[in-house]
Amino acid sequence: MADKKKITRLVPSEELMQAQAEIWCLSYGYIKSMALRCAVKLGIPDAIHRSGGTATLRDLRAALSLPEARQEHLSRLMRLLAALGLFTEGNKGGDIAGVYSLTPASLLLVHDAEANGGACQSRFVISATALSANLTAYLLLDEWFKSDGGAPAAETPFMMAYDMDFWAANGRDAERAARFNEQMGSESRLVAQVLVRECGDLRVITFPHVRCSELDLPHVVESVCCSAGSGGGAVEFIAGDMMDSIPPADAVLPKFVLHDWGDEDCVRILRRCREAISTNGPEGKVVIIDIVVGASSSTSTTTKDVYEAQLLMDMCMMVLSTGKERDEETWSKIFMDAGFTRYKIRPILGARSVIEVYP
């Protein structure tokens, strides 16, 4: 057996110290999330935007109405956020306090619709960083791995922690459900904006004979209709269960749906989709918006971030649900098992792709 001390000595000191720094970054990763959450709750991106896109520390402290005693602490927070790429940091006219500017990431946290097309992601951040909502499930991850997978309570770490699944927890807690819905809503608005911009074969259709339908569970449809009123509209809301049947359509668009489910359930859902589009013959198709692990149209400098985002979302699925993120090979098998013959993957949505599936 090799001497562990000798192995350590074989690694150059500089590499050992670099390795320790990497361990620090991984161990304190939650601080990044909390710093981001703090920036959103304080309104830092909005304050910089209102200042014309750049702001000094003094500008920020005044705009945020922070006590003078907090300026030095604000400097430390901004230094971290700039190092993480949320803002850029530079000097303005020799001002030692520096000046901070928005980046594409922080621009998505501005509430002004003209700045980002109404695709503000602040609500996504607040929901995703609400650690109290799911923290216990993540802390039990090691115990879950050692548990008997056949026990119902151990189906997911979330169920082990809270004795109910993720969706039941949302059903029992109105505040939690509202936070989750806001998170999904902000994500959908951004996806819609990019789809309209990037997909040359997609158009905003205003012809009255074109019908769009939204299928959801009865209690969801009831809440939407109550809040929106019963008058007409571009979308018809249909109460039902996609596991049982999906209304006939020229195209079916499940967005961020299939990753919530295991492979067998995905095949079942896709078979229902195929039945729904069968009335349109070979012209019918299913358009899936979901993650394809490893697929990315990003440049080499951002591919790592996209891949990491895909894997982090996969861990979310493992902890919170019985679903998962899939690579192309897994998607292909599911499509074939559901009776489809071909598909096309278009990685145009960052960590997600548009997948067109044909009967």
N, C-alpha and C positions, 0 to 999 in steps of 0.2 A: 504493500500500500504506500502510495507516495506521501512524502512528508508535506503537510499542508503549509507549514512555515516556509519550506523551500519553494513551493509553488508561488506563494505570495512574493517571495524575494525575486522570482524570475520576471515578475511584472514590473516595468519601470515605475518609479515613484510618481512621475507625472500622470501616468495612466491610472494609477491607484487613486490619486487625488481627483482626477476627472470622474472616475467611477463613483467616488463618494459624492461628488456634486450631482451626478445623475440620480443617485439614491435620494438625495435631499429633494431634488425637483419632483421626483415621483411621490415621495412621502408627504410633501407639502403641497401637492397638486390642488387640494381642496381650497387652499388660500387664493389661488388664481380665480376660482369660481366665486369666492366670497368678495374678492376685490372687484370683480366684474359686477356682481350684484350691488355692491356699495355704489359704484359709479352710476348705475342705472337709477337706483333709489334716490341718490343725491341730485340727479339730473345733470351730470357733468356733460354728456354729449349734447344735450339741448342748450346748455349754457355756452359751449364753444360755438355751436351753430348760430346762436343769436348774436354772438360777437363777430360774426362774419367769417367763421371757419377757423379762426385762431384766437387764442386767449392766453394771457400770462397768468401766473398763480394769483396775483392781486386781482385780476379781472374775475377769475373763477371764484375766489373767496367772496368778493363783493356780490357777484351774481347769485351765488348759492346762499348768501346771508349767513356765512359761517363765522364763528368768533375769531378774532385775530390770533388767539392762542393756538388755533388749529392750522395756521398757514404752514408751519413746518411739517405737521403730520400730513397735510394735503400734498405737500411736495413729495413725500415718501410714497404715498399712494399713487400719484401720477407717474413717478419714476418707474414703479413696477408695471403699471398699465402700459406705459410707453415701451418698456422692454418686452412686453408680451405682444406688442404690435397693435394695441387698440388705439393708440394715439402716436403721433410723431412728436418728437421733442427737439427743439432747436433754440437758438438765441436770437433775441430781437433787440437790436440797437444796444448791444452790450449789457442788456438786463440779465443779471446773474440768476434771476429766478427762472429764466427761460420762457419759452412760449410753446404752447401745445396746439396741434392741429388734428382735425379729424382724418381718419383713414376710412377705406371702404367698410371695414367692420364696424367702426363707431358710427358711421353715417347711417347704418341700419338700426341704430339705437335712438335716432332722432325722431321725435313725434311729429314734426312738420311733414305733412304728406308730400309737399312739393320737393322735399329733400330726397325722398326715397320712394316716391310713388305710392305712399300709403302702406308700405311693407315693413313698418317698424317692428323690430324683433324684441323690444323691451319686455313685453309680456311673456314671450318665450323664455327669456333669461330669468325673470322672476319665478316662473313656474318650475323651470328646470333646476334652479338652484335652491328651491325650498326644501332643504335637506331634512327638515323635521318630518316631511310627508313620507319619505321612503328610506330614511337613513338606517333604521333598524334592519331592514331587509338586506342592505349591503353589508352591514356589520356581521350578519349571520352567514355570509357567503361560504366561509370555510366549514361551518357546521353543516350547511346544506350539502356540500360536496360529500361529506362523510355519512349523510343520512341515507335511509332506504328509499330509493327513488319510487318504489311502489306505493308508499304511504301517501294518501291524498293530501295531507297537511304539508308534505314535503315536495309537492309538485313544482313549486317555485319558491325561491327565498322569500318573496313577498308573502305567500300563503303561510310559510313557516313563521314569519314574524307577526302577522296580523290575523291569522285564522280565517282569511277570506281572500278572494282573488282581487286583482287590481280594479276591475270594473265594478265589483260589488262595493269596494271601498269608496269609489267615486259616487255610487248610487246612494250611499249613506251619509255622505258629507257634501253638502251643497257648495260650500266654499271651495273645497278641493276640486269638485267637478267643474266649477266655474273657472278656476285657475287653469285646469287642464284644457278646457274648451277654448280659452283665450290663447293658450299656447299653440294649439292646433290651428286656430283661426289665423294667427299672425304668420305661421308657417305656410298656410295655404295661399295667403295673399301674395307672398313673395314668389312662390312657385308659379302662380297664375301670371304674374307680371313677366317672369322670365320666359314662360311658355309662349306668350303672345309676342315677345320680342324675338325669340330664337327660332320658333317653328314656322317655317315659311308656308306650310300647308294648313296652318291654323288661322282662322279669322274670327273676329267678333261678328256674329250673325244677328241681324236685327229683323229678319223676316218673321212675321207673326205665325206662319205655318210651321216653323221649326219648334219642336217641343223638347224640353229638357225635364228630366225627372230625377228626384233625389229619393233613394230608398234608404230608410232607416227604421230602427225599432219604434214601436208605437209610442212609447213615452217620449222619445226624442222628437218625433214628428209633432206630437201634441204641444210640446213646449215651444217649438219653432212657430207653429201656426198661431199659438196664443200671443206670442210676442210680435209677430209680423202682421197679424190680422188675417181675416179670411178672404180678403179681396184677391183679385187676379194677381198675375205676376208672371215672370219669365220661367219660373221653376215650379213644377208640380211636386209636392211632397207626398210620398207614398209610404204608408206604414206596412212593414213586413219584416221578413227575416231572410237574409241572403242564403242561409243554409238550406232553406226550403224551396224558394223560388225567386227569380228575378224577372220583372216585367219585360216583355219583348222590347228590343231596342236595336237601332242600327249599330250602336257602339256602347260598350259598358266601360266606365272609367273608375276602377278602384284605386284610390290614392292613399298610400301609407296604411293599407288595410291588411294585405296578405302577410306582412311581417309580424302581425300580432298572432298568427296562427301557425300550428305545426304543419308538417308536410301533408298529412292525410286530410286535414281540414281544408288546406289550400286547394288540393285536388278537387274536393267536394264543391268548394266555392266556384272554382273555375269551370267545373262541369255545368253549374247553374248559369254561369256567364255564357257558356257556349250554347246552351239551350235558348237563352234570351236573344242571342244574335242570329240564331238559325233561320229566322223568318226573313232575314235580309240576304240569304244565300252567301256566296263567296265574298260579297262586299262587306259583310259584317266583321267586326274585330273587337278585341278587348285591348284597351289602352291602360297599362299598369304604370303607376308612378310609385317607384319603390327603389330600394338600394340594391345594386348588384355589386357585391364585394369585389374590389379589384378593378372595377370599371371607372374610368375617369377621362375627361377630355381636358383636364387641367395641364398646365405646364409642369415641367420637372420640379420647379421650385415649390409648387403647391400640392403635388401629388401625394406627398407624405401626409400633409394635413387632411386631405380628403380621405385617404385610406384609414388614418387614425380615427376620423369622425365616423366612418363606417363601422369600425370595430367597437368603438365606444357605444354606438347605437345597438350593436349586437349584444353587448353586455347588458344594456338596459332591457332588451327583450328577454334575456335569460333570467334576469333578476325579477322583473315585473310581470312577465307573461310566459306562456308556453311557446311563444313565437321565436323567430330568429331572422337574421339577415342572411341572404343566400348569394353564393357565387353563380356564375353563368351555368356551370354544369348542373347544379342543383335545380335552378330555374328550368333548364331545358327538360330535365326528367319530369318535373311537375307538369309542365305544359303537355308533354307527350302522354303522360298518364291520364291527363284530363281530356284527351282526345283531340288536341290541336296538332297541326302539322308543321307550322313554321312560326318564327318570331324574329323580331328585329329590335336590337338594343341601341338606344341613343343616349349616351351619357352626357346630357346637356344641362343637368341640374345639380352641379357640384357633387355632393356625395350620393345623389340619387340619379336614377335614369328613367327615361320614358321607354317602356317596353311595349311594342305592338305585337299582339298575338293573333294568329289567323287560324280559322278552322280548316 
